[in-house]
């Protein structure tokens, strides 16, 4: 089965930047790029509204293809004007994709179709990686930065980061922020141990052990680590300055009466990071 990347386009500068980024990624991964436009009247809508919707969708897709071909003339490319609400259409299209790539304006109050609530809905509900891309002037590709939480399984997140660094021939910088355990989470005899300087060394050893299988699997990837006491989001944003890609995880779980969500660290970096951000779901 052919590997596919899916990119949602709505005519905004952010979605076009995402399509260009997705084209380059598709070439790196020897995959096909599938452009999708959705929202508003669908391609089967009868009457004048359907005619206008089909014409507008074709213009948006053609312009996106021109943008894609300008940076990656050889990319294998297909497109689709999809039925139904945009979030649902993107979730369907991305079910078997390597990743879905969407535009992002961060905290901007004005958003296009695929860079606001739609993108957030896809990120929160899909079980496939999503990459959010800004429309800012492109910077030279730097390292891949991985934010890792070693307190639970995150194999899919680590594998995505290592494979992304490998196809780019870029270094991988791994960031882990640790904090003192609360007295409620440890036994009375362990509190003194938690205050010892040895704790930092133990965290570094733990991170090294977690990463070791991927170092062996991807020996060509140069890995550096930052394992420090602090807050995860600020540390990740600092490390991602000038990076080519920031990779974070999203634990797939739903809370009753709330539904699927992104965690606070992932939510923060989505809105504040200036480089492309990959959100990788994991159990």
TIMIZA-664091 format. One record per residue: residue in one letter; x, y, z of N, C-alpha, C, CB in turn. Coordinates in steps of 0.1 Angstrom, whole numbers, padded with zeros to 4 digits, always signed. Glycine has a CB too. Layout:
// residues N
AXYZXYZXYZXYZ ...
This chain:
// residues 283
X+0008-0012+0000+0000+0000+0000+0009+0013+0000-0009+0000+0012 X+0005+0022-0009+0013+0034-0010+0012+0043+0003+0009+0042-0022 X+0023+0048+0007+0023+0057+0019+0018+0070+0015+0037+0058+0025 X+0010+0077+0023+0003+0089+0020+0004+0099+0031-0012+0087+0016 X+0007+0112+0027+0005+0123+0036-0007+0131+0032+0018+0132+0037 X-0015+0135+0042-0027+0143+0039-0025+0157+0043-0040+0137+0046 X-0029+0167+0035-0028+0181+0039-0041+0188+0035-0016+0188+0031 X-0047+0195+0045-0059+0202+0043-0056+0216+0038-0067+0203+0056 X-0063+0221+0028-0061+0234+0022-0074+0242+0022-0055+0233+0008 X-0074+0254+0025-0086+0263+0024-0083+0276+0018-0091+0265+0038 X-0071+0278+0011-0067+0290+0005-0060+0300+0013-0080+0297+0000 X-0059+0298+0026-0052+0307+0035-0037+0305+0033-0056+0304+0050 X-0029+0315+0037-0014+0314+0036-0009+0303+0045-0008+0327+0039 X-0016+0301+0056-0011+0290+0065-0013+0276+0059-0019+0291+0079 X-0025+0274+0053-0027+0261+0047-0018+0259+0035-0042+0259+0043 X-0015+0269+0028-0005+0268+0016+0009+0265+0021-0005+0280+0008 X+0013+0271+0032+0026+0268+0038+0026+0253+0043+0029+0277+0050 X+0015+0249+0049+0014+0235+0053+0015+0225+0041+0001+0232+0060 X+0008+0229+0030+0009+0220+0018+0023+0220+0013+0000+0226+0007 X+0030+0231+0012+0044+0231+0008+0053+0222+0017+0050+0245+0007 X+0051+0224+0030+0059+0216+0039+0056+0201+0038+0056+0220+0054 X+0043+0198+0036+0039+0184+0034+0045+0178+0021+0024+0183+0034 X+0046+0186+0011+0052+0181-0002+0066+0177+0000+0051+0192-0013 X+0074+0185+0007+0088+0182+0010+0089+0170+0019+0095+0194+0016 X+0080+0169+0028+0080+0157+0037+0076+0144+0029+0070+0159+0049 X+0067+0146+0020+0063+0134+0012+0075+0129+0004+0051+0137+0003 X+0083+0138-0002+0094+0134-0010+0105+0127+0000+0101+0146-0017 X+0107+0133+0011+0117+0127+0021+0113+0113+0025+0118+0136+0033 X+0100+0111+0026+0095+0098+0030+0090+0089+0019+0083+0100+0040 X+0093+0093+0007+0089+0085-0005+0074+0082-0004+0097+0072-0006 X+0066+0092-0002+0051+0090-0001+0044+0099-0011+0047+0094+0014 X+0031+0097-0012+0022+0105-0020+0016+0116-0011+0011+0096-0027 X+0014+0127-0017+0007+0138-0010-0008+0139-0015+0014+0152-0012 X-0017+0139-0006-0031+0140-0009-0036+0153-0003-0039+0128-0003 X-0040+0163-0012-0046+0176-0008-0061+0174-0007-0042+0187-0018 X-0066+0180+0004-0081+0179+0006-0086+0192+0010-0084+0168+0017 X-0098+0195+0004-0105+0207+0007-0119+0203+0011-0106+0218-0005 X-0124+0208+0022-0137+0205+0027-0144+0217+0035-0137+0192+0037 X-0156+0215+0038-0163+0226+0045-0172+0233+0035-0154+0236+0051 X-0184+0238+0040-0193+0244+0031-0200+0233+0022-0186+0254+0022 X-0207+0238+0012-0214+0228+0003-0204+0218-0003-0222+0235-0008 X-0208+0205-0003-0200+0195-0008-0200+0194-0023-0203+0182-0002 X-0192+0185-0029-0191+0184-0044-0204+0178-0050-0180+0174-0047 X-0213+0172-0043-0225+0167-0048-0237+0176-0046-0228+0153-0042 X-0235+0188-0040-0245+0198-0037-0252+0202-0050-0240+0210-0030 X-0266+0200-0051-0272+0204-0063-0274+0219-0065-0286+0197-0064 X-0278+0224-0076-0281+0238-0079-0269+0247-0079-0291+0242-0068 X-0272+0260-0079-0262+0271-0080-0252+0270-0069-0268+0284-0080 X-0256+0267-0056-0247+0266-0045-0236+0256-0048-0254+0263-0032 X-0240+0244-0053-0231+0234-0056-0221+0238-0067-0238+0221-0060 X-0226+0245-0077-0217+0249-0088-0206+0259-0083-0225+0256-0099 X-0211+0268-0075-0201+0278-0069-0191+0271-0060-0209+0289-0061 X-0196+0261-0051-0187+0254-0042-0177+0246-0050-0195+0245-0033 X-0181+0239-0060-0172+0231-0068-0161+0240-0075-0179+0222-0079 X-0166+0251-0080-0156+0260-0087-0146+0266-0077-0164+0272-0094 X-0151+0270-0066-0142+0275-0055-0132+0265-0050-0150+0281-0044 X-0137+0253-0048-0128+0242-0043-0118+0239-0054-0137+0229-0040 X-0122+0239-0066-0112+0236-0077-0101+0247-0078-0119+0235-0091 X-0105+0259-0076-0095+0270-0076-0086+0269-0064-0103+0284-0075 X-0091+0265-0052-0082+0264-0040-0073+0252-0042-0091+0262-0028 X-0078+0241-0047-0069+0229-0049-0059+0232-0060-0077+0217-0053 X-0063+0239-0071-0053+0241-0082-0042+0251-0077-0060+0248-0094 X-0046+0261-0069-0036+0270-0064-0026+0263-0054-0043+0282-0057 X-0032+0254-0046-0023+0247-0037-0014+0238-0045-0032+0238-0027 X-0019+0232-0056-0010+0223-0064+0001+0231-0070-0018+0216-0075 X-0002+0243-0075+0009+0252-0080+0019+0255-0070+0003+0265-0085 X+0015+0258-0057+0024+0261-0047+0033+0248-0044+0017+0265-0034 X+0027+0237-0043+0034+0224-0041+0044+0221-0052+0024+0213-0039 X+0040+0223-0064+0049+0220-0075+0060+0230-0076+0041+0220-0089 X+0058+0242-0071+0069+0252-0071+0081+0248-0062+0064+0265-0067 X+0078+0240-0052+0089+0235-0043+0093+0221-0045+0085+0238-0028 X+0083+0213-0050+0086+0198-0052+0080+0194-0065+0080+0190-0040 X+0086+0197-0076+0080+0193-0089+0077+0178-0091+0089+0198-0100 X+0085+0170-0084+0084+0155-0086+0074+0148-0076+0097+0149-0085 X+0068+0155-0067+0060+0149-0057+0048+0142-0063+0056+0159-0046 X+0045+0130-0059+0033+0123-0063+0021+0130-0056+0033+0108-0060 X+0011+0134-0064+0001+0143-0059-0013+0139-0063+0003+0157-0063 X-0023+0139-0054-0037+0137-0057-0045+0148-0049-0042+0123-0053 X-0057+0150-0052-0065+0160-0045-0080+0155-0044-0064+0174-0051 X-0087+0162-0035-0101+0158-0032-0109+0170-0027-0101+0146-0022 X-0121+0172-0032-0131+0181-0026-0140+0172-0018-0138+0189-0037 X-0139+0172-0005-0146+0162+0003-0160+0167+0008-0138+0159+0015 X-0169+0157+0010-0182+0160+0016-0181+0162+0031-0191+0148+0013 X-0191+0169+0036-0192+0170+0051-0184+0181+0057-0189+0157+0056 X-0185+0182+0071-0178+0191+0079-0163+0189+0077-0182+0191+0093 X-0155+0200+0078-0141+0199+0076-0134+0189+0085-0134+0212+0077 X-0137+0190+0098-0130+0181+0108-0132+0167+0105-0135+0184+0122 X-0145+0163+0102-0148+0149+0099-0141+0145+0086-0163+0147+0098 X-0141+0153+0076-0135+0150+0063-0120+0147+0065-0137+0161+0053 X-0113+0156+0073-0099+0154+0075-0096+0142+0083-0093+0166+0082 X-0104+0139+0093-0102+0126+0101-0104+0114+0092-0112+0126+0113 X-0114+0114+0083-0115+0103+0074-0103+0101+0065-0128+0104+0066 X-0099+0113+0059-0088+0112+0050-0075+0108+0056-0086+0126+0043 X-0074+0111+0069-0061+0108+0076-0060+0095+0083-0058+0119+0086 X-0071+0087+0082-0071+0074+0089-0060+0065+0086-0084+0067+0086 X-0056+0064+0073-0045+0056+0069-0032+0063+0065-0049+0047+0058 X-0032+0076+0068-0021+0085+0063-0009+0084+0073-0025+0099+0062 X+0003+0086+0068+0015+0087+0076+0013+0098+0086+0028+0089+0068 X+0007+0109+0082+0004+0121+0090-0005+0130+0082+0017+0129+0094 X-0012+0139+0090-0020+0150+0084-0013+0163+0087-0034+0149+0090 X-0012+0171+0077-0005+0184+0079-0014+0196+0077+0007+0185+0069 X-0015+0205+0087-0025+0216+0086-0018+0229+0090-0036+0213+0096 X-0024+0240+0085-0018+0253+0088-0022+0257+0103-0024+0263+0079 X-0014+0266+0108-0016+0271+0122-0012+0286+0123-0008+0263+0132 X-0020+0293+0130-0017+0307+0133-0015+0309+0148-0028+0316+0129 X-0013+0298+0155-0011+0299+0170-0022+0306+0177+0002+0307+0172 X-0019+0317+0184-0029+0324+0192-0036+0335+0184-0023+0330+0204 X-0034+0336+0171-0041+0347+0164-0056+0346+0165-0038+0346+0149 X-0063+0357+0167-0077+0357+0169-0085+0354+0156-0082+0370+0175 X-0078+0356+0145-0085+0354+0132-0078+0342+0125-0083+0367+0123 X-0087+0332+0122-0081+0320+0116-0088+0316+0104-0082+0309+0126 X-0082+0308+0095-0088+0303+0083-0095+0290+0087-0078+0300+0072 X-0100+0283+0077-0108+0271+0080-0100+0260+0087-0114+0266+0067 X-0088+0258+0083-0080+0247+0088-0070+0251+0098-0074+0240+0077 X-0070+0263+0103-0060+0267+0113-0065+0271+0126-0052+0279+0107 X-0078+0269+0129-0084+0272+0141-0091+0260+0148-0094+0283+0140 X-0104+0261+0150-0111+0250+0157-0110+0237+0149-0125+0254+0159 X-0110+0237+0136-0109+0225+0128-0096+0218+0131-0110+0228+0113 X-0085+0225+0130-0072+0219+0133-0071+0213+0148-0060+0229+0132 X-0077+0221+0157-0077+0216+0171-0085+0203+0172-0082+0227+0180 X-0097+0203+0165-0105+0191+0165-0098+0179+0160-0118+0194+0158 X-0091+0181+0149-0084+0170+0143-0073+0165+0153-0077+0174+0129 X-0065+0174+0158-0054+0170+0167-0060+0162+0179-0047+0183+0173 X-0071+0167+0184-0077+0160+0197-0083+0147+0194-0087+0170+0203 X-0087+0144+0181-0095+0132+0179-0088+0121+0171-0108+0136+0172 X-0078+0125+0163-0072+0115+0154-0063+0106+0162-0064+0121+0143 X-0060+0093+0157-0050+0085+0163-0038+0084+0154-0056+0070+0164 X-0036+0094+0145-0025+0095+0136-0017+0108+0139-0029+0094+0121 X-0005+0109+0136+0003+0121+0138-0003+0133+0130+0017+0119+0134 X-0003+0145+0136-0007+0157+0129+0005+0167+0131-0020+0163+0136 X+0008+0174+0120+0018+0184+0120+0012+0198+0117+0030+0181+0110 X+0014+0208+0126+0009+0221+0124+0020+0230+0119+0002+0226+0137 X+0017+0238+0109+0028+0246+0102+0023+0260+0102+0031+0241+0088 X+0032+0269+0105+0030+0284+0105+0033+0289+0090+0038+0292+0115 X+0028+0301+0087+0030+0307+0074+0042+0316+0074+0018+0315+0070 X+0049+0317+0086+0060+0326+0087+0071+0323+0076+0066+0326+0101 X+0080+0332+0073+0091+0330+0064+0099+0318+0069+0100+0342+0063 X+0101+0309+0059+0108+0296+0063+0122+0299+0067+0107+0287+0051 X+0126+0292+0078+0140+0292+0082+0147+0279+0078+0140+0294+0098 X+0160+0280+0077+0168+0268+0073+0165+0257+0083+0183+0270+0073 X+0163+0245+0078+0159+0233+0087+0170+0231+0098+0157+0221+0079 X+0166+0230+0110+0175+0227+0121+0173+0214+0126+0174+0238+0132 X+0176+0212+0139+0174+0199+0146+0159+0196+0147+0181+0199+0159 X+0157+0183+0149+0144+0178+0154+0144+0178+0169+0140+0164+0148 X+0134+0184+0175+0134+0185+0190+0122+0176+0195+0132+0199+0195 X+0125+0167+0204+0116+0158+0210+0113+0161+0224+0120+0143+0208 X+0101+0164+0228+0097+0165+0242+0092+0152+0247+0086+0176+0244 X+0098+0146+0257+0096+0133+0261+0091+0132+0276+0108+0124+0259 X+0081+0124+0279+0077+0122+0292+0079+0107+0295+0061+0126+0294 X+0089+0104+0303+0093+0090+0305+0086+0084+0317+0108+0089+0308 X+0075+0090+0322+0068+0084+0333+0057+0075+0328+0061+0095+0341 X+0056+0074+0314+0046+0064+0308+0051+0060+0294+0032+0070+0308 X+0045+0050+0288+0049+0046+0275+0047+0057+0265+0042+0033+0271 X+0057+0058+0256+0056+0068+0245+0064+0064+0233+0060+0082+0250 X+0063+0051+0230+0071+0045+0219+0068+0052+0206+0069+0030+0218 X+0056+0054+0203+0052+0060+0190+0058+0074+0188+0037+0060+0188 X+0058+0081+0199+0063+0095+0198+0078+0095+0196+0060+0103+0211 X+0085+0086+0203+0100+0085+0201+0103+0080+0187+0106+0075+0211 X+0096+0070+0182+0099+0065+0168+0097+0076+0158+0090+0053+0166 X+0086+0084+0159+0083+0094+0150+0095+0104+0150+0070+0101+0153 X+0099+0108+0161+0110+0118+0162+0123+0112+0156+0113+0122+0177 X+0127+0100+0159+0139+0094+0153+0138+0093+0138+0142+0081+0160 X+0127+0088+0133+0125+0087+0119+0125+0100+0112+0112+0079+0116 X+0119+0110+0118+0119+0124+0112+0134+0129+0111+0111+0133+0120 X+0141+0127+0122+0155+0131+0121+0163+0124+0111+0162+0130+0135 X+0160+0111+0110+0168+0102+0100+0165+0107+0086+0164+0088+0102 X+0153+0109+0082+0150+0112+0068+0155+0126+0065+0135+0112+0065 X+0157+0135+0075+0162+0148+0073+0177+0149+0074+0156+0158+0083 X+0183+0138+0079+0197+0138+0082+0201+0149+0092+0206+0139+0069 X+0192+0151+0101+0193+0162+0111+0196+0156+0125+0180+0171+0111 X+0202+0163+0134+0204+0159+0147+0190+0159+0155+0214+0167+0155 X+0190+0151+0165+0178+0150+0174+0181+0155+0188+0172+0135+0174 X+0174+0164+0192+0176+0170+0206+0164+0166+0215+0178+0185+0206 X+0167+0158+0225+0156+0153+0234+0156+0161+0246+0159+0138+0237 X+0144+0165+0250+0142+0174+0262+0132+0167+0272+0136+0188+0257 X+0137+0166+0284+0128+0161+0295+0129+0170+0307+0132+0146+0298 X+0118+0174+0312+0118+0183+0324+0113+0174+0335+0109+0195+0322 X+0120+0174+0346+0116+0167+0358+0113+0176+0369+0126+0156+0362 X+0105+0171+0379+0102+0179+0391+0103+0170+0403+0088+0186+0389 X+0104+0177+0415+0104+0169+0427+0090+0162+0429+0107+0178+0439 X+0090+0150+0433+0077+0144+0436+0070+0150+0448+0078+0129+0439 X+0057+0151+0447+0049+0156+0459+0050+0146+0470+0035+0160+0455 X+0049+0151+0483+0049+0142+0494+0038+0132+0494+0048+0150+0507 X+0027+0136+0487+0015+0127+0486+0018+0115+0477+0003+0134+0481 X+0028+0116+0468+0030+0105+0459+0041+0096+0463+0033+0111+0445 X+0048+0098+0474+0059+0090+0478+0058+0086+0493+0073+0096+0476 X+0065+0076+0497+0064+0072+0511+0072+0081+0520+0069+0058+0512 X+0069+0080+0533+0076+0089+0542+0091+0088+0543+0070+0087+0556 X+0095+0076+0540+0110+0073+0540+0117+0078+0528+0112+0059+0543 X+0109+0082+0517+0115+0085+0505+0117+0100+0503+0107+0080+0493 X+0112+0109+0512+0112+0123+0510+0126+0128+0510+0104+0130+0520 X+0134+0123+0519+0148+0128+0519+0156+0124+0507+0155+0122+0531 X+0153+0112+0501+0160+0109+0489+0156+0118+0478+0156+0094+0485 X+0143+0122+0477+0139+0131+0467+0146+0144+0467+0124+0133+0467 X+0152+0148+0478+0158+0161+0479+0173+0160+0476+0157+0167+0493 X+0178+0149+0473+0193+0147+0471+0196+0151+0456+0197+0133+0474 X+0208+0157+0454+0213+0160+0441+0213+0148+0431+0227+0166+0441 X+0214+0136+0437+0215+0124+0430+0202+0122+0421+0216+0112+0439 X+0191+0129+0424+0179+0127+0416+0181+0131+0402+0168+0136+0422 X+0188+0142+0399+0190+0147+0385+0198+0136+0377+0198+0160+0385 X+0208+0130+0383+0216+0120+0377+0207+0107+0374+0228+0115+0385 X+0198+0104+0383+0189+0093+0381+0179+0095+0369+0181+0090+0394 X+0174+0107+0368+0166+0111+0357+0173+0110+0343+0160+0125+0358 X+0185+0114+0343+0193+0113+0331+0195+0099+0327+0207+0121+0332 X+0198+0090+0337+0200+0076+0334+0187+0070+0329+0205+0069+0346 X+0176+0074+0335+0163+0069+0330+0160+0072+0316+0152+0074+0340 X+0163+0085+0312+0160+0089+0298+0169+0082+0289+0163+0105+0297 X+0182+0080+0293+0192+0073+0284+0186+0058+0282+0205+0072+0291 X+0181+0052+0292+0176+0038+0291+0164+0038+0282+0173+0033+0305 X+0155+0047+0283+0143+0048+0275+0147+0049+0260+0134+0059+0279 X+0157+0058+0257+0161+0061+0243+0170+0050+0237+0168+0074+0243 X+0176+0041+0245+0186+0032+0240+0181+0023+0228+0191+0023+0251 X+0169+0018+0229+0165+0009+0217+0165+0017+0204+0151+0004+0220 X+0161+0030+0205+0160+0038+0192+0174+0042+0188+0151+0050+0194 X+0183+0044+0197+0197+0047+0193+0203+0035+0186+0206+0050+0206 X+0200+0023+0190+0205+0011+0183+0198+0010+0169+0203-0001+0192 X+0185+0013+0169+0177+0011+0156+0181+0022+0146+0162+0012+0159 X+0184+0034+0151+0188+0045+0142+0202+0050+0145+0177+0056+0143 X+0212+0042+0143+0226+0046+0147+0231+0059+0140+0235+0035+0145 X+0225+0062+0128+0229+0073+0121+0224+0087+0127+0225+0072+0107 X+0215+0086+0136+0209+0098+0142+0218+0103+0153+0194+0096+0146 X+0223+0115+0153+0231+0121+0164+0221+0127+0174+0240+0132+0159 X+0222+0122+0186+0212+0125+0197+0219+0133+0208+0206+0113+0203 X+0213+0144+0212+0217+0152+0224+0205+0152+0233+0223+0166+0220 X+0208+0155+0246+0197+0155+0256+0198+0167+0265+0198+0142+0264 X+0187+0172+0269+0186+0182+0280+0176+0176+0290+0181+0196+0275 X+0181+0172+0301+0173+0166+0312+0175+0175+0324+0177+0151+0315 X+0166+0183+0327+0167+0193+0338+0154+0194+0346+0171+0207+0332 X+0156+0199+0358+0145+0202+0366+0138+0215+0361+0149+0204+0381 X+0125+0215+0359+0119+0227+0354+0105+0224+0348+0127+0234+0343 X+0100+0234+0341+0086+0233+0335+0088+0229+0321+0078+0246+0336 X+0080+0219+0316+0082+0213+0303+0080+0223+0292+0072+0202+0302 X+0069+0231+0292+0065+0239+0281+0076+0250+0278+0052+0246+0283 X+0080+0258+0288+0091+0267+0285+0104+0261+0280+0094+0276+0298 X+0108+0249+0286+0120+0243+0282+0119+0238+0267+0123+0231+0290 X+0107+0233+0263+0105+0229+0249+0106+0241+0240+0092+0221+0248 X+0099+0251+0243+0099+0263+0234+0113+0269+0233+0089+0274+0240 X+0120+0269+0243+0134+0274+0243+0143+0265+0234+0140+0275+0257 X+0141+0252+0235+0149+0242+0227+0145+0243+0213+0147+0228+0233 X+0132+0246+0210+0127+0246+0196+0130+0258+0188+0112+0244+0196 X+0137+0268+0194+0141+0280+0187+0150+0277+0176+0147+0291+0197 X+0146+0279+0164+0155+0276+0152+0154+0261+0148+0169+0279+0155 X+0145+0253+0154+0144+0239+0151+0137+0237+0138+0137+0231+0162 X+0139+0226+0132+0131+0222+0120+0118+0216+0123+0139+0213+0111 X+0117+0210+0134+0105+0203+0138+0105+0200+0153+0103+0190+0130 X+0094+0203+0160+0092+0199+0174+0082+0188+0175+0087+0212+0182 X+0085+0177+0182+0077+0166+0183+0072+0164+0197+0084+0153+0178 X+0059+0163+0199+0054+0161+0213+0043+0150+0212+0048+0175+0219 X+0039+0145+0223+0029+0134+0223+0016+0139+0228+0034+0123+0232 X+0006+0131+0225-0008+0134+0231-0013+0120+0235-0018+0141+0220 X-0016+0119+0248-0021+0107+0253-0036+0105+0249-0020+0106+0269 X-0039+0094+0243-0053+0091+0238-0061+0086+0249-0052+0081+0226 X-0069+0096+0255-0078+0092+0265-0089+0103+0265-0071+0092+0279 X-0101+0099+0269-0113+0108+0270-0118+0109+0284-0124+0103+0261 X-0121+0121+0288-0127+0123+0301-0142+0124+0300-0121+0136+0308 X-0150+0117+0309-0164+0118+0307-0170+0132+0307-0171+0110+0319 X-0179+0134+0298-0186+0147+0296-0177+0158+0290-0191+0152+0309 X-0164+0155+0287-0155+0164+0282-0151+0160+0268-0143+0166+0291 X-0148+0147+0266-0144+0143+0253-0128+0143+0251-0150+0150+0242 X-0124+0141+0239-0109+0140+0237-0103+0154+0239-0106+0135+0223 X-0091+0154+0244-0084+0167+0247-0069+0166+0244-0086+0172+0261 X-0062+0177+0243-0048+0177+0243-0043+0181+0257-0042+0187+0232 X-0032+0176+0261-0027+0179+0275-0022+0193+0275-0016+0170+0278 X-0019+0199+0287-0015+0213+0289-0002+0216+0282-0015+0216+0303 X+0008+0208+0282+0021+0211+0276+0019+0211+0261+0031+0200+0280 X+0013+0201+0255+0010+0200+0241+0002+0212+0236+0003+0187+0237 X-0008+0215+0244-0017+0227+0241-0009+0240+0240-0028+0228+0251 X+0000+0241+0250+0009+0254+0251+0018+0255+0239+0017+0254+0264 X+0025+0244+0235+0035+0245+0225+0028+0246+0211+0044+0233+0224 X+0016+0241+0209+0009+0243+0197+0006+0257+0194-0005+0235+0198 X+0003+0265+0205+0000+0279+0203+0012+0288+0203-0010+0283+0214 X+0023+0284+0208+0034+0293+0210+0047+0290+0202+0038+0294+0224 X+0048+0277+0198+0060+0274+0190+0060+0280+0176+0062+0258+0189 X+0071+0285+0171+0072+0291+0158+0076+0281+0147+0081+0303+0158 X+0081+0270+0151+0085+0260+0141+0074+0250+0139+0098+0252+0145 X+0074+0242+0129+0063+0231+0127+0063+0222+0140+0066+0223+0115 X+0051+0219+0144+0049+0210+0156+0042+0197+0152+0041+0218+0167 X+0048+0186+0155+0042+0173+0153+0036+0168+0166+0052+0163+0147 X+0023+0165+0165+0016+0159+0177+0013+0145+0174+0003+0167+0180 X+0019+0136+0182+0018+0122+0179+0010+0115+0190+0033+0115+0179 X-0002+0109+0187-0010+0102+0197-0003+0090+0202-0024+0099+0191 X-0005+0086+0214+0000+0074+0220-0009+0070+0231+0015+0076+0225 X-0008+0057+0235-0016+0052+0246-0011+0055+0259-0018+0036+0244 
